[in-house]
Amino acid sequence: MNVVTVARDRLSGYLMKGEPARFNDADFDQVLIHAMDMEASDIYFKTSRPVVARVHGRLVRLTTRPLQHAEVVRLVVLMYGANAEVELRKGTPLDQAFSVKVNREMDYRFRWCATGVRIDGAFGISVVMRELKEVPPAAREHEYHPDLWRALFPLQGLVFITGETGAGKTTTLASWIRKIAEDPESDTHIVSFEAPIEYRLDSLSTTSCEIDQSDVPADVASFALGVVNALRRDPDVILVGESRDAETIKAAVLAAQTGHLVLSTLHSNSVPTTFLRLIQACPVQELYSIMGAVIGNIEIIVCQRLVRSTDGRRCAVREHLVFNSHIRNELLKTAATNISLLPYRAGQLLAQFGQSMLQDAERLHAEGRIDRTQVELFRAEDEAADATSLATLGEVAHA
């Protein structure tokens, strides 16, 4: 791999050599291989636009020439089949896997999504491709706050990792699985349900761990059904790709209550908003029972965001709260009094017993991994969140 730094010009510093006058199938393979050499995470092909990639958070150009519509059609036909454009014109987005052979021993795997878009008022196609890595990175102790690392692998209960799309949640979850799986005395059966499968966890080298990986919905219809199925298969750890609805949350709680470790993701940006997201996912008639069960079984919430690091790459800033009986009791009392105050109370407990994004950003800055500008951005967010919480508290008090 080439070393990529932010000093490169985004318009000219990442261009492929020998850009073709018109892309054929082999040229598409070459631009994807070039994107991987540039350490891209996502590659964009769109009618009337140059090929663009996201490299350590930056959008950079891989070609100078805008793609003709016929070239983008050729790409989706290569990956999907002859009727690709027909499906897209009917309003059906396409979402599948694709691989490129580099040599006899190596290939790159991608998940791609193609969608019909408007280009100057006419039909066009946008394709976004994301690399699916073979093996996840290892979870390294020095990248975590010491309190979080010590608590990170409980024997049972719920562990949520949260963040916006592209925050690296799946990669972090997979690194935790790798940590468990590579322990020679693990004696662990891991059952995973993902949509899509981004890492081939069964390719990990293990001596005392079995990993079963299922795609949702290709192998199992839903996350909730997957968890119920897993309980019949002697699991120790259940990975749920996303706790996106009440049925999945209830199934995850059931698994935690019966002595299993459940790892899952949520789309929320902080510990307080994680509780807000859980509340919003629950039907009103089941809200108290579900949230009571979640609070009773939750072990850790880790909220993650990727920011630019001083080496031109990205690193994870993490907010976390490790739960104990006192924190659970405080949250249960709040839920019994006014469940809408749960996010606010969770924020107070985070300030007392956890680590905020701002605190972790300060730690990373002290270690020389991120610059002061990133810290100040988190500080401004922290102050804005405090103001919003106080305003919300006032509204609830006068309701």
Backbone torsions as a table, in degrees:
resi	resn	phi	psi	omega
1	MET	NA	142.9	174.9
2	ASN	-80.6	148.1	175.8
3	VAL	-80.9	127.2	-177.1
4	VAL	-109.8	132.8	177.1
5	THR	-127.7	161.7	-178.8
6	VAL	-70.2	-9.1	179.8
7	ALA	-69.2	-20.2	-179.8
8	ARG	-66.8	141.5	175.8
9	ASP	-71.8	132.4	-175.5
10	ARG	-69.7	-20.1	-178.8
11	LEU	-92.5	-26.5	-175.0
12	SER	-128.8	-15.1	-172.5
13	GLY	-80.5	-8.2	-175.9
14	TYR	-123.4	10.1	-173.5
15	LEU	-66.9	141.1	176.1
16	MET	-71.7	148.3	177.6
17	LYS	-82.1	144.2	178.6
18	GLY	65.3	43.9	179.1
19	GLU	-57.1	126.2	-175.6
20	PRO	-73.6	153.7	175.7
21	ALA	-68.9	-26.2	176.6
22	ARG	-153.0	130.5	-175.7
23	PHE	-76.1	130.2	166.9
24	ASN	-109.6	-175.1	-175.0
25	ASP	-59.3	-44.1	-179.4
26	ALA	-64.9	-33.7	179.1
27	ASP	-67.0	-37.3	176.8
28	PHE	-61.9	-41.8	176.5
29	ASP	-59.1	-42.9	-176.7
30	GLN	-67.5	-38.4	179.7
31	VAL	-70.2	-31.7	176.2
32	LEU	-69.1	-41.6	176.8
33	ILE	-63.3	-41.1	177.3
34	HIS	-61.3	-41.7	179.1
35	ALA	-60.4	-39.7	178.1
36	MET	-67.6	-37.0	175.5
37	ASP	-61.8	-32.1	178.4
38	MET	-83.6	2.1	179.4
39	GLU	65.0	38.7	177.3
40	ALA	-75.4	146.7	173.5
41	SER	-97.6	-32.8	-178.1
42	ASP	-137.8	145.9	178.9
43	ILE	-127.7	136.0	-174.6
44	TYR	-115.6	126.0	172.2
45	PHE	-119.2	126.5	-178.6
46	LYS	-146.9	142.6	175.5
47	THR	-50.3	129.1	175.1
48	SER	68.6	18.4	177.1
49	ARG	-131.4	149.6	172.8
50	PRO	-64.1	165.0	174.7
51	VAL	-74.8	130.6	-175.5
52	VAL	-123.5	150.1	177.4
53	ALA	-136.2	154.1	172.4
54	ARG	-100.0	117.9	-178.3
55	VAL	-119.8	111.3	-178.4
56	HIS	49.0	44.1	175.7
57	GLY	91.4	-16.2	-178.2
58	ARG	-95.0	140.9	172.8
59	LEU	-90.1	119.8	-175.1
60	VAL	-130.0	157.6	-178.8
61	ARG	-92.3	135.8	175.4
62	LEU	-100.8	-20.1	177.3
63	THR	-135.0	162.4	178.0
64	THR	-98.1	-30.2	-172.2
65	ARG	-88.9	133.4	174.1
66	PRO	-64.1	140.4	178.6
67	LEU	-74.3	137.4	170.9
68	GLN	-73.9	154.1	-179.3
69	HIS	-57.3	-40.1	-178.2
70	ALA	-62.1	-31.5	179.5
71	GLU	-69.6	-40.6	178.8
72	VAL	-67.7	-38.8	175.4
73	VAL	-59.5	-42.7	-179.6
74	ARG	-60.1	-39.4	179.4
75	LEU	-63.4	-47.9	-177.5
76	VAL	-70.1	-30.6	174.6
77	VAL	-65.7	-42.1	177.6
78	LEU	-57.8	-40.4	-173.6
79	MET	-89.0	-27.4	-172.8
80	TYR	-114.4	-45.4	-176.3
81	GLY	138.7	175.6	-171.3
82	ALA	-62.1	-27.6	-176.1
83	ASN	-93.9	18.2	-176.4
84	ALA	-59.2	-49.1	-177.5
85	GLU	-65.9	-36.1	178.4
86	VAL	-60.2	-46.0	179.7
87	GLU	-62.2	-42.2	-179.4
88	LEU	-67.0	-38.6	178.3
89	ARG	-68.4	-24.1	175.7
90	LYS	-78.8	-5.2	179.5
91	GLY	92.1	18.7	-179.6
92	THR	-103.3	106.0	174.8
93	PRO	-63.0	147.8	-179.6
94	LEU	-110.7	137.3	-174.7
95	ASP	-146.5	107.1	-177.0
96	GLN	-148.0	-177.7	176.8
97	ALA	-102.8	156.9	-179.8
98	PHE	-152.9	144.2	179.1
99	SER	-129.8	150.4	179.2
100	VAL	-123.1	126.5	179.2
101	LYS	-82.0	122.2	177.8
102	VAL	-89.3	-48.1	175.6
103	ASN	-156.4	-169.8	-174.6
104	ARG	-62.5	-31.4	-175.2
105	GLU	-100.4	-9.4	-167.7
106	MET	-138.1	140.1	169.7
107	ASP	-143.4	161.4	175.2
108	TYR	-108.8	136.3	177.8
109	ARG	-110.1	142.9	-179.5
110	PHE	-134.3	150.1	164.7
111	ARG	-105.8	129.0	-177.7
112	TRP	-126.0	150.4	177.5
113	CYS	-132.4	124.4	178.0
114	ALA	-113.5	137.2	-175.8
115	THR	-140.2	141.8	172.7
116	GLY	-71.4	135.6	179.8
117	VAL	-135.7	165.4	175.7
118	ARG	-93.8	126.8	175.7
119	ILE	-122.9	109.5	-175.3
120	ASP	52.2	38.9	177.2
121	GLY	83.8	-7.2	-178.6
122	ALA	-109.0	167.8	-179.2
123	PHE	-69.4	133.1	174.3
124	GLY	-139.5	178.1	-178.1
125	ILE	-130.0	135.5	173.4
126	SER	-116.4	129.0	178.6
127	VAL	-123.2	128.2	174.8
128	VAL	-119.5	128.9	-178.2
129	MET	-120.1	133.9	178.2
130	ARG	-121.7	133.2	179.4
131	GLU	-68.1	136.6	172.5
132	LEU	-105.5	106.9	-175.0
133	LYS	-75.6	151.0	-178.1
134	GLU	-70.5	-51.1	-174.9
135	VAL	-124.7	132.8	179.5
136	PRO	-71.2	157.1	175.4
137	PRO	-67.2	158.1	177.6
138	ALA	-76.6	144.3	173.0
139	ALA	-77.4	121.0	-175.3
140	ARG	-108.7	129.4	-174.0
141	GLU	-56.3	-39.1	-175.2
142	HIS	-67.7	-14.1	179.5
143	GLU	-86.1	-2.9	-176.4
144	TYR	-119.9	150.9	170.4
145	HIS	-61.7	138.4	-176.2
146	PRO	-54.5	-40.4	179.9
147	ASP	-64.3	-39.3	179.4
148	LEU	-68.0	-44.7	-178.1
149	TRP	-60.6	-41.3	-179.3
150	ARG	-63.6	-31.5	-175.7
151	ALA	-96.3	-3.3	-162.6
152	LEU	-66.5	-25.5	-174.8
153	PHE	-121.3	69.2	177.6
154	PRO	-67.9	162.0	-179.3
155	LEU	-76.9	-27.1	-179.8
156	GLN	-154.8	170.6	179.6
157	GLY	107.0	-176.3	-177.7
158	LEU	-101.4	131.9	172.6
159	VAL	-125.3	118.9	179.0
160	PHE	-106.9	133.4	165.8
161	ILE	-112.6	128.9	-172.3
162	THR	-125.9	165.6	179.1
163	GLY	157.7	170.1	178.8
164	GLU	-73.6	169.0	175.3
165	THR	-59.2	132.0	-179.4
166	GLY	87.3	9.3	-178.7
167	ALA	-84.4	-1.9	178.1
168	GLY	87.1	19.5	-178.6
169	LYS	-59.9	-47.7	-177.8
170	THR	-63.0	-40.9	179.3
171	THR	-64.0	-42.2	178.9
172	THR	-64.8	-45.6	177.4
173	LEU	-57.2	-45.8	-178.9
174	ALA	-64.1	-34.2	178.2
175	SER	-67.8	-34.3	175.8
176	TRP	-65.6	-42.7	177.8
177	ILE	-61.1	-41.4	178.9
178	ARG	-61.6	-41.1	178.9
179	LYS	-59.3	-44.8	178.6
180	ILE	-66.3	-46.4	-171.7
181	ALA	-66.9	-33.9	-174.9
182	GLU	-85.9	-3.3	173.6
183	ASP	-68.6	118.7	-176.6
184	PRO	-63.5	-17.6	177.8
185	GLU	-111.9	30.4	-174.7
186	SER	-64.9	-48.3	-176.7
187	ASP	49.0	50.1	-173.0
188	THR	-125.5	135.0	171.5
189	HIS	-105.6	115.8	-178.3
190	ILE	-105.7	127.2	177.4
191	VAL	-117.6	123.4	-171.7
192	SER	-122.5	138.5	176.3
193	PHE	-127.4	119.9	-172.8
194	GLU	-137.7	155.6	178.7
195	ALA	-144.6	94.2	-2.5
196	PRO	-91.8	179.1	172.3
197	ILE	-76.2	117.2	-177.6
198	GLU	-98.4	-30.7	177.4
199	TYR	-123.3	141.1	177.1
200	ARG	-85.5	87.1	-174.8
201	LEU	-65.3	-27.5	-179.6
202	ASP	-73.4	-4.4	176.5
203	SER	-87.9	-5.5	178.2
204	LEU	-66.3	145.6	178.0
205	SER	-82.4	113.6	-176.7
206	THR	-132.3	153.4	176.3
207	THR	-117.6	-23.3	-177.2
208	SER	-138.3	29.2	-177.6
209	CYS	-137.8	136.0	174.2
210	GLU	-113.0	133.7	-179.1
211	ILE	-123.9	124.2	174.3
212	ASP	-112.7	122.9	-175.6
213	GLN	-117.9	126.7	179.4
214	SER	-124.2	142.6	177.6
215	ASP	-92.5	134.9	174.5
216	VAL	-105.5	122.0	9.2
217	PRO	-102.5	10.6	-174.1
218	ALA	-62.1	-41.4	-177.5
219	ASP	-102.1	-35.8	179.6
220	VAL	-134.2	138.7	-170.4
221	ALA	-65.1	-34.2	-177.0
222	SER	-153.6	164.6	176.6
223	PHE	-62.6	-42.3	-178.4
224	ALA	-60.2	-46.5	178.2
225	LEU	-65.1	-33.6	178.1
226	GLY	-62.6	-43.8	-179.8
227	VAL	-64.3	-43.7	177.8
228	VAL	-60.3	-42.6	177.2
229	ASN	-62.4	-41.4	-177.3
230	ALA	-61.4	-34.2	-177.3
231	LEU	-64.0	-16.6	178.4
232	ARG	-92.9	4.4	-169.7
233	ARG	-121.1	26.0	176.8
234	ASP	53.9	53.2	-179.4
235	PRO	-84.7	154.3	167.5
236	ASP	-106.7	-40.0	179.6
237	VAL	-127.2	133.0	176.4
238	ILE	-119.7	122.4	176.6
239	LEU	-100.5	121.8	179.0
240	VAL	-111.6	113.8	-173.3
241	GLY	-51.0	-40.6	178.8
242	GLU	-157.5	129.8	174.2
243	SER	-88.7	79.9	-167.9
244	ARG	-96.3	-11.3	-177.5
245	ASP	-149.2	170.6	-175.2
246	ALA	-62.0	-38.5	-178.2
247	GLU	-63.8	-41.1	177.8
248	THR	-67.0	-43.1	179.7
249	ILE	-61.2	-44.0	179.6
250	LYS	-63.3	-41.8	179.4
251	ALA	-65.2	-40.2	179.1
252	ALA	-63.9	-41.3	178.0
253	VAL	-62.9	-42.6	179.0
254	LEU	-59.5	-43.5	179.3
255	ALA	-63.5	-40.3	178.6
256	ALA	-66.8	-38.9	-179.3
257	GLN	-65.8	-26.0	-177.6
258	THR	-96.5	19.1	169.8
259	GLY	93.5	21.4	-179.3
260	HIS	-112.2	154.1	171.6
261	LEU	-90.1	124.0	-179.8
262	VAL	-115.8	120.7	177.2
263	LEU	-107.4	130.8	-177.8
264	SER	-152.2	169.0	178.7
265	THR	-116.6	157.6	172.7
266	LEU	-141.0	153.5	175.3
267	HIS	-93.3	86.7	175.1
268	SER	-149.3	157.9	-170.6
269	ASN	-107.5	-2.4	-177.9
270	SER	-158.6	169.8	176.3
271	VAL	-61.9	-47.7	178.1
272	PRO	-59.1	-44.1	-178.0
273	THR	-72.7	-17.9	172.7
274	THR	-64.2	-43.0	177.1
275	PHE	-67.1	-36.7	176.2
276	LEU	-62.6	-43.4	179.8
277	ARG	-63.2	-40.8	178.9
278	LEU	-65.0	-42.0	178.7
279	ILE	-61.8	-44.1	-178.2
280	GLN	-65.9	-25.7	-178.5
281	ALA	-79.7	-15.2	-173.2
282	CYS	-96.7	136.9	173.1
283	PRO	-65.4	146.7	-173.4
284	VAL	-55.6	-41.4	-176.0
285	GLN	-68.2	-17.3	179.9
286	GLU	-115.0	4.8	-170.8
287	LEU	-57.7	-49.4	-175.0
288	TYR	-68.2	-40.4	-178.3
289	SER	-69.0	-41.7	-179.7
290	ILE	-67.9	-47.3	-177.7
291	MET	-66.7	-35.0	175.7
292	GLY	-61.6	-41.4	179.5
293	ALA	-69.4	-38.4	177.5
294	VAL	-61.9	-50.0	-178.5
295	ILE	-60.7	-38.8	-178.5
296	GLY	-68.0	-19.5	-174.1
297	ASN	-120.7	-3.5	-177.0
298	ILE	-75.8	139.0	-179.5
299	GLU	-109.7	-43.9	-176.0
300	ILE	-148.2	141.5	164.6
301	ILE	-119.1	126.1	175.8
302	VAL	-119.9	121.2	177.5
303	CYS	-108.6	131.6	-169.0
304	GLN	-128.2	143.3	172.4
305	ARG	-141.2	141.6	177.5
306	LEU	-95.2	130.6	178.0
307	VAL	-129.4	162.8	179.3
308	ARG	-66.0	129.7	179.3
309	SER	-98.8	168.2	-175.0
310	THR	-69.3	-15.1	177.5
311	ASP	-92.8	10.1	177.9
312	GLY	85.7	-0.9	177.7
313	ARG	-99.3	-149.5	175.8
314	ARG	-133.6	150.0	174.9
315	CYS	-134.4	161.1	-175.4
316	ALA	-90.9	128.6	168.6
317	VAL	-101.3	129.4	-172.0
318	ARG	-126.7	131.2	168.1
319	GLU	-98.2	141.0	179.9
320	HIS	-149.3	153.0	172.0
321	LEU	-137.4	119.9	175.6
322	VAL	-95.1	123.7	-171.9
323	PHE	-85.8	146.7	171.1
324	ASN	-137.8	-178.3	-174.5
325	SER	-63.2	-36.4	178.9
326	HIS	-63.3	-47.8	-179.4
327	ILE	-62.4	-43.1	178.9
328	ARG	-61.1	-44.5	-179.3
329	ASN	-63.0	-40.4	178.4
330	GLU	-63.2	-42.3	179.9
331	LEU	-69.7	-37.6	178.1
332	LEU	-65.3	-38.9	177.5
333	LYS	-64.4	-40.7	178.7
334	THR	-64.3	-43.4	-179.6
335	ALA	-62.5	-38.3	-179.4
336	ALA	-69.7	-29.1	-178.4
337	THR	-85.6	-52.3	-179.2
338	ASN	-158.3	99.1	-171.8
339	ILE	-64.0	-22.8	179.4
340	SER	-69.5	-14.0	178.4
341	LEU	-89.4	-0.2	-179.2
342	LEU	-55.1	-47.5	179.9
343	PRO	-60.0	-40.7	-179.8
344	TYR	-64.6	-45.5	180.0
345	ARG	-65.3	-37.5	176.9
346	ALA	-61.7	-36.7	177.1
347	GLY	-65.0	-39.0	176.9
348	GLN	-63.8	-44.4	-179.7
349	LEU	-66.9	-34.6	174.6
350	LEU	-60.2	-45.0	-180.0
351	ALA	-62.2	-33.1	-178.9
352	GLN	-81.3	-41.7	-166.7
353	PHE	-123.6	-8.9	-176.0
354	GLY	-115.1	-158.2	177.6
355	GLN	-132.8	126.0	-179.5
356	SER	-83.5	167.7	174.4
357	MET	-57.1	-42.3	-179.0
358	LEU	-61.7	-43.5	179.9
359	GLN	-63.8	-39.3	179.0
360	ASP	-70.6	-35.8	176.2
361	ALA	-62.9	-40.1	176.3
362	GLU	-61.5	-41.5	178.7
363	ARG	-62.0	-45.6	-178.5
364	LEU	-66.2	-36.1	177.4
365	HIS	-66.0	-41.2	178.8
366	ALA	-63.0	-29.5	178.0
367	GLU	-84.6	-2.6	179.2
368	GLY	80.0	17.5	-175.1
369	ARG	-92.8	-26.3	174.2
370	ILE	-133.3	159.4	-177.5
371	ASP	-91.3	171.1	-175.5
372	ARG	-62.6	-30.6	179.7
373	THR	-58.1	-42.4	178.9
374	GLN	-62.6	-40.8	179.2
375	VAL	-61.5	-44.3	-177.8
376	GLU	-66.1	-32.1	175.4
377	LEU	-63.5	-42.7	177.4
378	PHE	-66.2	-36.2	178.9
379	ARG	-62.9	-44.2	179.2
380	ALA	-63.1	-41.0	177.3
381	GLU	-63.0	-41.5	-179.5
382	ASP	-61.1	-44.6	180.0
383	GLU	-65.8	-40.0	178.1
384	ALA	-65.6	-40.1	179.4
385	ALA	-65.5	-38.2	177.8
386	ASP	-62.8	-42.5	180.0
387	ALA	-64.5	-41.7	178.7
388	THR	-64.2	-41.1	-179.6
389	SER	-63.3	-42.1	179.0
390	LEU	-65.4	-39.6	178.3
391	ALA	-64.6	-42.6	178.6
392	THR	-63.8	-41.3	178.1
393	LEU	-60.6	-41.5	178.0
394	GLY	-63.4	-41.0	179.1
395	GLU	-63.4	-41.5	179.5
396	VAL	-65.5	-40.1	-177.1
397	ALA	-64.6	-31.5	-178.3
398	HIS	-96.0	0.6	-178.3
399	ALA	-73.4	NA	NA
